[in-house]
Amino acid sequence: MKPAMEAQSAASSASTSARIKTKTHSVADQIKSYLVQLDLAKGARLPAERELAQALGITRSILRRGLDQLDAEGFIWRHVGKGTFIGSSPAGTASLSAGMDSYMNPHDLMEVRLFLEPPAVGLAAIRATTAELDEIQACLENSLKASTALEYEHWDGRLHRAIIKSTKNLLLVKIGELFESARDERVWGKLKERSSTPERREHYSRQHRAIVNALLDRNRHEAESQMREHLIDVQTDLLRASGQA
């Protein structure tokens, strides 16, 4: 094959590969948006592939490519013989957070979050798709409707997790899962219970709104600034609740 023909063939192959990758991400976003509308809880099983494909108007082979992408992002996980579920694999999360009580405390957690989440929300401002921004907004709106501190905490966690996932950085997503596991720990729960008041939740909600507005405006620097301010306030409140402030 002549050099010109080889170059043309390589360019054609690269172009085809890029189109397939773009299409896969588009399908993954479509599936994710549909699942968000279903409001499935973490750990809930997805509808059967045939039902999903029919609802989305796509073939099952295209559906599977989209599901593969969501699996890689940690949005879903699969259990052979049992089905596909919302969230990351329990086994993977368990190994990631094994022995957490012995080496992580809320103070350490907040320090790391302050290092990572402001830059992460900056990435989200650039990379989040329309469907992902819709999901982030939905988490915010649900937190505003929360009638209990426990319900608010649930949607607070979902909001931060949705932001991290929208970065498309799989390492950040895994670290976000570690943060989420830490929020489920006994020590964290007790501190949040002591520090949570209607006034503080209202304050955090205003901060969340500012973060989401910056994301919608694709304003990276504003999103980072608002997230940093929010996490500093959360850190201060937790330290006061633990008697360390």
C-alpha positions in Angstrom: 0.0 0.0 0.0 1.3 3.4 -1.0 2.1 5.9 1.8 -0.7 8.3 0.8 -3.2 5.4 0.8 -1.9 4.2 4.2 -2.3 7.7 5.7 -5.8 8.0 4.2 -6.7 4.6 5.7 -5.3 5.5 9.1 -7.2 8.8 9.1 -10.4 7.0 8.1 -9.9 4.4 10.9 -9.2 7.1 13.5 -12.3 9.1 12.4 -14.5 6.0 12.6 -13.1 5.2 16.1 -13.8 8.7 17.3 -17.4 8.6 15.9 -18.0 5.2 17.7 -16.6 6.6 21.0 -18.7 9.8 20.7 -21.8 7.7 19.9 -21.1 5.4 22.9 -20.9 8.4 25.3 -24.1 9.9 23.8 -25.9 6.6 24.3 -24.5 6.4 27.9 -25.8 9.9 28.6 -29.2 9.0 27.2 -29.4 5.9 29.4 -28.3 7.8 32.4 -30.8 10.5 31.9 -33.6 7.9 31.6 -32.4 6.2 34.8 -32.3 9.5 36.7 -36.0 10.1 35.6 -36.9 6.7 37.1 -35.4 7.9 40.4 -33.9 4.5 41.2 -32.3 4.2 44.6 -28.7 3.2 45.0 -28.5 -0.6 44.7 -31.8 -0.9 42.8 -31.9 -3.2 39.8 -32.3 -1.8 36.4 -35.2 -2.8 34.1 -34.4 -5.7 31.7 -32.3 -4.9 28.7 -35.2 -5.5 26.3 -37.4 -3.1 28.3 -34.7 -0.4 28.4 -33.9 -0.7 24.7 -37.6 -0.4 23.9 -38.1 2.6 26.1 -35.0 4.4 24.7 -35.7 3.4 21.0 -32.3 1.8 20.5 -31.1 -1.7 19.7 -29.9 -4.0 22.5 -26.3 -4.0 21.1 -26.2 -0.2 21.2 -27.7 -0.3 24.7 -25.0 -2.7 25.9 -22.2 -0.3 24.7 -23.8 2.5 26.6 -24.1 0.3 29.7 -20.4 -0.7 29.4 -19.5 3.0 29.5 -21.7 3.6 32.6 -20.2 0.5 34.2 -16.7 2.0 33.6 -17.8 5.3 35.2 -19.1 3.5 38.3 -22.7 4.6 37.6 -23.9 1.0 37.5 -22.5 -2.4 38.2 -23.3 -5.9 37.0 -23.8 -9.2 38.7 -23.8 -12.2 36.4 -27.1 -14.1 36.7 -28.7 -11.4 38.8 -28.8 -8.3 36.7 -27.5 -4.7 36.5 -27.7 -2.3 39.5 -27.4 1.4 40.3 -24.2 2.5 41.9 -20.7 1.0 42.2 -20.0 -2.7 43.0 -20.4 -3.3 46.8 -17.3 -5.6 46.6 -15.2 -2.8 45.0 -16.4 -0.2 47.5 -15.8 -2.6 50.4 -12.2 -3.3 49.5 -11.6 0.4 48.9 -12.9 1.5 52.3 -11.9 -1.6 54.3 -10.7 -0.6 57.8 -11.7 3.0 57.2 -12.5 3.5 60.9 -8.9 2.8 61.8 -7.2 5.4 59.5 -9.8 8.0 58.5 -11.6 10.6 60.6 -13.9 13.4 59.5 -11.2 16.0 59.9 -8.9 14.1 57.5 -11.7 13.6 55.1 -12.6 17.3 55.0 -8.9 18.2 54.4 -8.7 15.8 51.4 -12.1 17.0 50.1 -10.8 20.6 50.2 -7.8 19.6 48.1 -9.8 17.6 45.5 -13.4 18.8 45.2 -12.8 22.5 44.2 -10.6 21.5 41.2 -13.1 18.6 40.4 -16.0 21.0 40.2 -13.9 23.1 37.9 -13.5 20.1 35.6 -17.2 19.5 35.8 -17.9 23.0 34.6 -16.1 22.2 31.4 -17.0 18.6 30.9 -20.5 18.0 32.3 -23.1 17.1 29.6 -26.6 18.6 29.6 -27.9 15.4 31.0 -25.4 15.4 33.8 -26.2 19.1 34.6 -29.9 18.1 34.7 -29.0 15.3 37.2 -27.0 17.7 39.4 -30.0 20.2 39.3 -32.4 17.4 40.3 -30.2 16.5 43.3 -30.2 20.1 44.4 -34.0 20.5 44.0 -34.6 17.2 45.9 -32.3 18.4 48.7 -34.4 21.6 49.0 -37.6 19.6 49.3 -36.1 17.3 52.1 -38.2 17.2 55.2 -35.7 15.6 57.5 -32.0 15.9 58.2 -31.4 12.3 57.0 -33.2 13.0 53.7 -31.2 16.2 53.2 -27.9 14.4 53.9 -28.9 11.8 51.3 -29.4 14.3 48.5 -26.4 16.4 49.7 -24.2 13.3 49.1 -25.9 12.6 45.7 -25.2 16.1 44.6 -21.5 16.0 45.3 -21.3 12.5 43.8 -23.0 13.6 40.6 -20.6 16.6 40.3 -17.6 14.3 40.6 -18.9 11.8 38.1 -19.5 14.5 35.6 -15.7 15.1 35.5 -15.3 11.9 33.5 -12.1 11.2 35.5 -12.5 7.6 36.7 -9.9 8.0 39.4 -11.7 11.0 40.8 -14.9 8.9 40.6 -13.4 6.1 42.7 -12.1 8.6 45.3 -15.6 10.1 45.4 -16.9 6.6 46.2 -14.4 6.5 49.1 -15.8 9.9 50.3 -19.3 8.5 50.1 -18.3 5.4 52.1 -16.8 7.7 54.8 -20.1 9.6 55.0 -21.8 6.3 56.0 -19.4 5.7 58.9 -20.6 5.9 62.5 -18.3 8.8 63.5 -19.3 11.0 60.5 -23.0 10.3 61.1 -22.8 11.4 64.8 -21.0 14.6 63.9 -23.4 15.5 61.2 -26.3 14.8 63.5 -24.8 17.2 66.1 -23.9 19.9 63.6 -27.1 19.7 61.5 -29.6 22.5 62.1 -32.4 23.9 59.9 -30.3 27.2 59.7 -27.2 25.4 58.6 -29.0 23.3 56.0 -30.5 26.5 54.6 -27.0 28.0 54.5 -25.6 24.9 52.7 -28.5 25.0 50.3 -27.7 28.5 49.3 -24.1 27.5 48.7 -25.2 24.5 46.7 -27.3 26.7 44.6 -24.4 29.0 43.9 -22.2 26.0 42.9 -24.9 24.7 40.6 -25.5 28.1 39.0 -21.7 28.4 38.3 -21.8 25.0 36.7 -24.7 26.0 34.5 -22.8 29.1 33.5 -19.8 27.0 32.7 -17.9 29.3 35.0 -15.0 27.2 36.2 -13.3 29.7 38.5 -16.6 30.7 40.2 -17.6 27.0 40.7 -14.2 26.3 42.3 -14.5 29.3 44.6 -18.1 28.5 45.7 -17.2 24.8 46.4 -14.1 25.8 48.4 -16.2 28.3 50.5 -18.8 25.6 51.1 -16.4 22.9 52.2 -14.6 25.3 54.5 -17.9 26.1 56.2 -18.8 22.3 56.5 -15.3 21.7 57.9 -15.7 24.4 60.5 -19.1 23.2 61.6 -17.9 19.6 62.0 -14.9 20.7 64.0 -17.2 22.7 66.3 -19.4 19.6 66.7 -16.4 17.5 67.6 -15.1 20.1 70.1 -11.9 20.8 68.1 -12.8 24.3 66.9 
